[in-house]
Structures are given as structure tokens and as C-alpha cells.
Amino acid sequence: MKKVLSTVAALGLIAGFAASASAADVPQTSPATGKETPAKPTAPGVSLFSVTGSYSVAGAYLSDSTSPGITTAGRVAVTTNNINNTVRNASDAFYFHSFILNPVLKVNDNIQVKADIRLADRHIWGMNDTSQAVAGGRNVDANKIWMEYDSPIGKWSIGRTPSGAWFHNFMNSGARANRIVYTPNMLPEPFFMLALLEKQVEEDVASRSISAIRASDQDQDLYLVHVGYKADMGTSVLGYFLGRNATAPVASSAPDVLTSHTIKFYGKYDIAGFKVETEISHGLGEAIAAGTAADRDIDNWAGVLEVSTNIGAINLGGFYFYMSGDNNNTDKEYNAALGAGGVGHDYNPFQILTGDWMGLLNGDKGGVHGSLVAAGGLSAGVHAVGLNASMPVNDKLTLTGTVGSAWADEVNITVASGQNDDFGWEVDLGASYKLLDNLTYGVHLAYLNTGDFWLAGNATVPGTETNNVYLLAHQLVMKF
């Protein structure tokens, strides 16, 4: 009999605020003359300074965790052993909060400087500052700072800008990157274009020296160009990514230079009452191996398709996503699209399988589950399909639901043979109620019937079986 695992993620409190800090820019009226003195800028040339931001505090309880502690808080224990008790699942409970400021310094109509300043970023309550750095819960961080310039030939964004995979949340882990982004304005409508350079790693020559060998240009860089077309039916975009990673030591067993080419297509359309959104990614390239090791080609695929329509007040939809795997690291190809980052931190179609803090297909807590990836580019990959629906009962109450399943593209990643490809099937139910215009309460109930893929190398261990997972979460959201 499968053990039933109950997981409860409790207490979600989110508070948002927006404020304008421009007191120095307010015109002053003389009490003696009644005349208004023009506003003085906060600094020479500055016409407007504004600040928006957010504060959030949340807590969670997990009755069975793979390894209790801050660095792995929330990870689901998908297996247990009922006979010899070799796997002992312990509970885990924690609180965390974030305080984020988003200032905008508008110099004139053409130039503005923006930032994302985090006074606390997922700060775990009860931990000291040193532990915060280990856990990824940073304190006081100028997370993003960049300038935007509307020039005669187009818009420029320069600095540490927001970054993501591309248009769709699939494979996206909203982060930051050091970029020069250019959006030209000379293309005729309805065409548009973007080009960027991203410096990912800057390596000092001496720091990468191996046994008196000196090599230059050991940086890691990314380049992107995309062209899009907007029509009445929707938007289509074709993008090309060029990545070059030369940071590996020249005398190591790792690839000496890895050059990747990624071709992506994005489409968002409204066709005969159906909303269709898709993104497809094809990775190509070459990993030039060190020494006498064989070079390996890159060849991987990933994609997502979402379709929805309205039937009266009810919205019905379906989705499918795929990331290729690779169960052979001795051939001449890297075929894996699914890596440690999983499906992306921002893509959560399922509450448990792809949910935050769950540690299965979402890599937001130190990487995906250990059964999914292994050294040498090995990866299980993923297929998933699901149906979802939402229905507003009235102007305050909305009900939601999702049902679907997922399975591996490749098996025998961490075991020699005999692994099952079934990740399991999941049912999610949710409701949100608007208490006030700016205050909403939500609750979610999720159930994962866990598949036998997660048994991995324990499949033959007596008494080892999968845990069926329950998740109960609720959240209070306030915005003003």
C-alpha cells in the first residue's frame, strides 16, 4: 500500500505598495505673495523620481521533507521505506519575507535610470546574515540597475537588466543579466526587432592558468537577435541565440570551448475564438573537448503549447510541454534540454510537479530532483499534458482547476536499467475570494499520484515505495 504523504504550505501573506517620492519636485506657493514658485528638480537635469515596490511575507510547513533545513526547505520526499526504515522523512517549517524597491529616475523624455533594490530577498526568519547568503536569501542587494535611452535610431537598455529565457514563462527563471539591448525603430510596421549582447562571465587570464598555460578570451557571452511580426490574428517572433562558453580550464576534462546556437519561435494568436500560445526551441552547437577526448554536438528540443477558449463565463484550456532528455553520455551528442533549472522557476502549471519549493521539475531550490539529471549531460527530460479551467461564480469568487500527467522522455539516468518513465498524475483545485478591492484570499488543494520513476535505484529495495502527495496552501494578497 502506498503511504499517503500530507504536505501543507500554510500562511501566505503578500503585501504590495506603490509610492511616489517626489516631494522636492512639488511647486511651492509663497504665503506672502500667493505666487507659485516652479518646482526644482531633485538633482541637476532630473525631472521626475518615483518609487514603487513590494513587501511579502510567507510561511510553509512540509510534513515530509527530503532533508530538512533552510537550503532545501520545501522539497517533497517522493519515496519512503516502510520495512527497514532506511529513508526517514522529517517535517520542515519556515517563514521568509522580501522587501523590494523599484525606483525610476527620469532625467528627461529620452533618458531614465531604473533599478531593482532588494532590502530583503527571501530572507529566512531566524537565520543570520551568513546563512542568508548560502540559502539565496540575500540582504540589501542592488539586484538590477540599468539605463534606458530613446535615441533617434531606437531604444537602448544598458546595464544589469531584467532577463529571462524569452517571451513565454516556459524555461524562464526571471533573473538579471549584464546586457546591452537595442530595439531599432527603423523597421516598418508591423515588423519589430531586438538585438542584445550579454556578458555572463568575465574571466581574468591569470585566474584560469593551468600549469603555466596562458589562454585569453576565456569569457562566457550570449548574443540574441529576434525579428517579429504583429498582425490582427496575433504575433509571431523568430529568434537566434549564440552562446559561447570558454571558461573551462584548458587542461581539464571539461569542454575547452562550448558554442551553442539556439533557434526559437514564439507565437500568440486569437483564432476563431481560441487563444493559442506556443514557444519552440531547438538547440544546436558543438562542445570542443580538451585533449584527445571526442568533440560532441548539441542537439536538443523543447516546446510548449497552450490553447484556451471561453464557454460562457467558463474558461477552458489545455497545455502540453516537452524538454528532451539524454540517457547516453558516451555518444557524440548532447541531447538534453532539461537541466538543473528544470522547466523554469516562473513556469508553474502544476502545484506540486512544477510548484515552487517542491524540488521536483522546478529547480528553484538548488536544482531539480536528483533522479532527473546526472553528470555528463544525462537527463530524463519531460513530457506533460494537462487541462485547466477557471470560472467566476460572481464578482468576488473565482474557482480554478487543473488535471494532468507527466512522464520522462528518457529513463535509466541514475540507474542501469529497469526504470519506469511515469512521473505521476496530478489534480489541483483552487478558489480566490475578493474580500476588498485590494485584498484577495486564495486557497489551493493539490494531489499528486506519484509515479514509479521516482523509485530510481530503490526499485528493488524491499519496502521502498512512492508517496502520494497532498498539498494544501492558502494566501492573502493585498495591493495598494
Secondary structure, DSSP 8 states (H G I E B T S, - for coil): --EEEEEEE--EEEEEEEE---GGGS-EE-TTT--EE----SSTT--EEEEEEEEEEEEEEEEEESS-SGGGTT-B--EEESSS--S--EEEEEEEEEEEEEEEEE-SSSEEEEEEEEEEEEEETT--HHHHHHHT--EEEEEEEEEEEEETTEEEEEEEEEE-SSSSSTT---EEEEEEEEEES-S-TTEEEEEEEEEEE---TGGG-BTTB--S---EEEEEEEEEEE-SSEEEEEEEEEEEE--S-TTSSSEEEEEEEEEEEEEEEEETTEEEEEEEEEEEEEEEESTTS--EEEEEEEEEEEEEEEETTEEEEEEEEEE--B--SSSSEE-----TTBT-TT--SSSSSS-TT--SSB-TTTSS-TTTEEGGGEE--EEEEEEEEEEESSSSEEEEEEEEEEE-SS--SSSSS----EEEEEEEEEEEEEEETTEEEEEEEEEEEE-GGGGGGGTTSTTEEEEEEEEEEEEEEEE-
